[in-house]
Amino acid sequence: MPHCVRAIAVVLVTLLGTACATDDDEDLGPTVISKVVVMEIPISKLPVQNLSIGTPCFGVPLATPHDCAVSATDYTTDTESVVPTCVLSPTARPCYGIVPDVQNCFEADHLKLDVNLEGLASYEMLIRLQCVAL
């Protein structure tokens, strides 16, 4: 399996307020539109050492502070687990960070996804990321 970002997309999600059947004409407020960046990165290497997942750069600016959800699905067991940030869980593996890379990332805020896999035994997985964008 190649070491590349399988998909990068910006998705617009429209959230509407919920309405109840009442006699009042209640204003539900404006429609909220959020942009979500989605990345899927397949990783396959045995053993996991010096693994490069390429440079998965963000093509749009992210919300600050970063509002992301990252998971890893193990291909061998088909088990999905939450991947914590390396800042909050520095010893967890895998863990992720969103770091600046002005040499390789030319769009938006020059940010990329950095996944730390150091110390894992053989592992085949799919990393999924969703972040709120501006």
PyMOL commands that set and color helices and strands:
alter all, ss='L'
color gray80, all
select strands_A, chain A and resi 7-15+32-45+68-74+79-82+95-100+111-116+123-133
alter strands_A, ss='S'
color yellow, strands_A
deselect
rebuild
show_as cartoon
